[in-house]
Amino acid sequence: MANGSRQAAWEFFGAELKRRREDAGFTQSALGVQVFVSGGYIGQFEQAIRKPQLDVAQRLDEILQTDGFFERMWRKLIRDQPYTECFAHVVELERLATQLSEFEPALIPGLLQTPEYARALFVASNPLATEEYAEEFLRARMDRAVILKDATRPKYWVVLHETVLRTRVGGATTMAEQLERLASMMRERKVLVQVIPFAAGAYPKMGKMMKLMEFEDAPPTVYTEAVNSANLLDDPAVVKRVQAAYDLLRAVAESPRASLALIESVAKDYRRCASTT
């Protein structure tokens, strides 16, 4: 399903939700209480600004007595989009966020990847994938980065470990171009990056990626990944602990200016290496 058709389908989902809510005599706030979300969330669902998670769609069916309509439509729409179920919600939340704070211990975050770097990562994990599948993955990955080009782009703060800079993904030229692009985005103030150097030794939440997302009119959310699973967390106590861990990561990292100098230095090393091969 193309992006335009998918958005139109979500708009139909929202229109149906509004119609059936009004037919049942609920205000947005009253329905929100019944399905454990705010009235503002219900309004965003109806306008197709935000997509509900599966359990919310199921509760909508239960409260509005719609015989599984919203769950069936949700499953169809999620199945027809290019991301896994959990990550599909992350992509939607990225578009709504006013601030993103991300830590990556091993690779350049997806929003900052060049096509060549992203392709090298994909092929490493999917060595037998068809070219068509690879291109579909790359289109989805590059489409996400559009949010950083908008005038209303979120504030974006990234902490990387030095491992990210030193691990050669796709060869010296690919790494040089990736780090040069990262440095360029830092100079253009599209992203604030800090690097935790090897010399820092042990650091909080070693090896654990995390993405904090903050919003204008909704509580913050945390996204984390494991090998074959992912978690989207909004429990206030959990989010508070992750925010504290992220503050500690920023404290042990180099300053943005020192981090930029390190990134540019490593990029030059890759350029020299590429020119001699």
C-alpha positions as CSV (number, residue, x, y, z in Angstrom):
1,M,0.0,0.0,0.0
2,A,1.5,3.4,-1.0
3,N,2.0,6.1,1.6
4,G,-0.8,8.2,0.3
5,S,-3.3,5.3,0.3
6,R,-2.2,4.2,3.7
7,Q,-2.7,7.8,5.1
8,A,-6.2,7.9,3.5
9,A,-7.0,4.5,5.1
10,W,-6.0,5.9,8.5
11,E,-8.1,9.0,7.9
12,F,-11.0,6.6,7.2
13,F,-10.2,4.8,10.5
14,G,-10.4,8.2,12.2
15,A,-13.6,9.2,10.5
16,E,-15.3,5.9,11.5
17,L,-14.1,6.3,15.1
18,K,-15.6,9.8,15.2
19,R,-18.9,8.6,13.7
20,R,-19.3,5.6,15.9
21,R,-18.2,7.6,19.0
22,E,-20.9,10.3,18.4
23,D,-23.5,7.6,17.6
24,A,-22.7,6.0,21.0
25,G,-23.1,9.4,22.7
26,F,-19.5,9.8,23.9
27,T,-17.4,12.9,24.0
28,Q,-13.7,12.5,23.2
29,S,-12.9,12.9,26.8
30,A,-15.5,10.4,28.0
31,L,-14.4,7.8,25.5
32,G,-10.8,8.4,26.4
33,V,-11.6,7.6,30.1
34,Q,-13.1,4.3,29.0
35,V,-10.1,3.2,26.9
36,F,-7.5,4.6,29.2
37,V,-6.1,7.4,27.0
38,S,-6.7,11.2,27.1
39,G,-9.5,12.9,25.2
40,G,-6.7,14.6,23.2
41,Y,-5.5,11.2,22.1
42,I,-8.9,10.3,20.8
43,G,-9.0,13.6,18.8
44,Q,-5.6,12.8,17.3
45,F,-6.8,9.3,16.4
46,E,-9.8,10.8,14.7
47,Q,-7.7,13.3,12.7
48,A,-5.2,10.5,11.7
49,I,-2.4,12.5,13.4
50,R,-1.6,9.6,15.7
51,K,-2.2,5.9,15.3
52,P,-3.6,3.9,18.3
53,Q,-1.8,0.8,19.5
54,L,-3.5,-2.6,19.2
55,D,-4.8,-2.7,22.7
56,V,-6.4,0.7,22.3
57,A,-8.1,-0.5,19.0
58,Q,-9.4,-3.5,20.9
59,R,-10.8,-1.4,23.7
60,L,-12.5,0.9,21.2
61,D,-14.3,-2.2,19.7
62,E,-15.3,-3.3,23.2
63,I,-16.7,0.1,24.4
64,L,-18.3,1.1,21.1
65,Q,-19.5,-2.5,20.4
66,T,-18.2,-2.5,16.9
67,D,-17.6,-6.3,16.6
68,G,-13.9,-6.1,16.1
69,F,-14.0,-3.5,13.3
70,F,-11.2,-1.3,14.6
71,E,-8.9,-4.3,15.5
72,R,-9.3,-5.8,12.0
73,M,-8.6,-2.5,10.3
74,W,-5.6,-1.8,12.6
75,R,-4.1,-5.2,11.7
76,K,-4.6,-4.6,8.0
77,L,-3.0,-1.2,8.1
78,I,-0.1,-2.3,10.2
79,R,0.5,-5.4,8.1
80,D,0.6,-3.2,4.9
81,Q,3.3,-0.7,6.2
82,P,7.1,-1.2,5.8
83,Y,7.9,-1.3,9.5
84,T,7.5,-3.9,12.3
85,E,4.4,-3.4,14.5
86,C,6.3,-1.7,17.4
87,F,8.6,0.4,15.2
88,A,5.6,1.6,13.1
89,H,4.5,3.4,16.3
90,V,8.0,4.8,16.8
91,V,8.0,6.3,13.3
92,E,4.6,8.0,13.9
93,L,5.8,9.3,17.3
94,E,9.0,10.7,15.8
95,R,6.9,12.8,13.5
96,L,4.9,14.2,16.4
97,A,7.8,14.7,18.8
98,T,9.1,18.1,19.9
99,Q,12.4,16.6,21.1
100,L,14.2,13.3,20.4
101,S,17.1,12.2,22.7
102,E,18.8,9.1,21.5
103,F,21.7,6.9,22.6
104,E,23.4,4.5,20.2
105,P,26.3,2.3,21.4
106,A,27.1,0.6,18.1
107,L,25.8,2.3,15.0
108,I,24.7,5.6,13.5
109,P,21.1,6.3,14.3
110,G,18.7,5.6,11.5
111,L,17.6,9.2,11.1
112,L,21.2,10.2,10.4
113,Q,22.3,7.4,8.2
114,T,23.5,7.9,4.6
115,P,21.9,5.5,2.0
116,E,25.3,3.7,1.6
117,Y,25.7,3.2,5.3
118,A,22.1,2.0,5.7
119,R,22.5,-0.4,2.8
120,A,25.7,-1.9,4.3
121,L,23.9,-2.5,7.6
122,F,21.0,-4.1,5.8
123,V,23.1,-6.4,3.7
124,A,25.1,-7.5,6.7
125,S,21.9,-8.6,8.4
126,N,20.2,-9.9,5.3
127,P,22.9,-11.4,3.0
128,L,20.4,-13.3,0.9
129,A,17.8,-10.5,0.5
130,T,16.7,-9.5,-3.0
131,E,17.6,-6.1,-4.4
132,E,13.9,-5.2,-4.4
133,Y,13.7,-5.9,-0.7
134,A,16.8,-3.9,0.0
135,E,15.5,-0.9,-2.0
136,E,12.2,-1.0,-0.1
137,F,14.1,-1.0,3.2
138,L,16.2,2.0,2.1
139,R,13.2,4.0,0.9
140,A,11.6,3.5,4.3
141,R,14.8,4.4,6.1
142,M,15.3,7.6,4.1
143,D,11.7,8.6,4.3
144,R,12.0,8.8,8.1
145,A,14.7,11.4,7.9
146,V,12.4,13.9,6.2
147,I,11.4,15.1,9.7
148,L,14.8,16.6,10.1
149,K,14.3,18.8,7.0
150,D,11.0,20.4,8.1
151,A,10.9,23.8,9.6
152,T,9.1,22.3,12.6
153,R,11.7,19.5,13.0
154,P,12.2,18.3,16.6
155,K,15.1,19.2,18.7
156,Y,17.4,16.2,18.3
157,W,20.1,15.2,20.8
158,V,22.3,12.2,20.1
159,V,24.9,10.5,22.3
160,L,27.1,8.0,20.5
161,H,29.9,5.7,21.8
162,E,33.3,6.0,20.0
163,T,32.7,2.5,18.9
164,V,30.2,3.9,16.4
165,L,32.9,6.0,14.7
166,R,35.5,3.3,14.6
167,T,33.5,0.4,13.4
168,R,33.9,0.3,9.6
169,V,30.5,-0.2,8.0
170,G,30.6,-0.6,4.2
171,G,34.2,0.4,3.8
172,A,36.4,3.5,4.3
173,T,34.6,5.7,1.7
174,T,31.2,4.9,3.1
175,M,32.4,5.7,6.6
176,A,34.0,8.9,5.5
177,E,30.9,10.1,3.8
178,Q,28.7,9.1,6.8
179,L,30.8,10.9,9.3
180,E,31.2,13.9,7.1
181,R,27.4,14.1,6.8
182,L,27.0,13.8,10.5
183,A,29.5,16.6,11.0
184,S,27.7,18.8,8.5
185,M,24.4,18.3,10.2
186,M,26.0,19.2,13.5
187,R,27.4,22.4,12.1
188,E,24.0,23.2,10.6
189,R,22.5,22.8,14.1
190,K,20.1,20.1,12.9
191,V,21.4,17.7,15.6
192,L,23.4,18.0,18.7
193,V,25.9,15.1,19.1
194,Q,28.1,14.0,22.0
195,V,30.6,11.1,21.8
196,I,31.5,8.9,24.8
197,P,35.2,8.2,24.2
198,F,36.9,4.8,24.8
199,A,38.9,6.6,27.6
200,A,35.7,7.1,29.6
201,G,35.6,3.4,30.4
202,A,32.4,2.0,31.9
203,Y,29.3,4.1,31.3
204,P,25.6,4.0,32.3
205,K,23.4,1.4,30.5
206,M,26.4,0.0,28.6
207,G,25.5,-1.4,25.2
208,K,21.8,-0.5,25.6
209,M,20.2,1.8,22.9
210,M,17.5,4.1,24.0
211,K,15.3,6.8,22.4
212,L,13.4,9.3,24.4
213,M,10.5,11.1,22.7
214,E,8.9,14.2,24.1
215,F,5.7,15.8,22.9
216,E,3.7,19.1,23.2
217,D,0.5,17.6,24.6
218,A,1.4,14.0,25.7
219,P,3.6,12.3,28.2
220,P,7.2,11.3,27.1
221,T,7.8,7.9,25.7
222,V,10.9,5.6,25.6
223,Y,11.8,3.1,22.8
224,T,14.4,0.4,23.4
225,E,15.5,-2.7,21.3
226,A,16.8,-6.1,22.0
227,V,17.8,-8.9,19.5
228,N,14.3,-9.9,18.3
229,S,12.1,-7.6,20.4
230,A,11.4,-4.0,21.1
231,N,9.7,-2.0,23.7
232,L,7.7,1.2,23.6
233,L,7.4,2.4,27.2
234,D,5.3,5.2,28.6
235,D,5.1,4.3,32.3
236,P,6.1,7.6,34.1
237,A,8.4,5.9,36.6
238,V,10.2,3.9,33.8
239,V,10.6,7.0,31.7
240,K,11.9,9.0,34.6
241,R,14.6,6.3,35.2
242,V,15.6,6.3,31.5
243,Q,15.8,10.1,31.5
244,A,18.1,10.0,34.5
245,A,20.3,7.4,32.7
246,Y,20.4,9.6,29.7
247,D,21.5,12.6,31.8
248,L,24.4,10.5,33.1
249,L,25.4,9.5,29.5
250,R,25.6,13.2,28.5
251,A,27.7,13.9,31.6
252,V,30.4,11.3,30.7
253,A,30.4,12.2,27.0
254,E,32.7,14.8,25.4
255,S,31.3,18.3,24.8
256,P,29.5,18.9,21.5
257,R,32.6,20.9,20.3
258,A,35.1,18.2,21.2
259,S,32.8,15.5,19.8
260,L,32.6,17.4,16.4
261,A,36.4,17.6,16.3
262,L,36.7,13.9,17.0
263,I,34.1,13.0,14.3
264,E,35.9,15.2,11.7
265,S,39.3,13.7,12.7
266,V,38.0,10.1,12.2
267,A,36.4,11.1,8.9
268,K,39.7,12.4,7.7
269,D,41.4,9.1,8.7
270,Y,38.8,7.2,6.6
271,R,39.4,9.5,3.7
272,R,43.1,9.0,3.8
273,C,42.5,5.2,4.0
274,A,40.1,5.3,1.0
275,S,42.6,7.2,-1.1
276,T,45.3,4.7,-0.6
277,T,43.2,1.6,-1.5
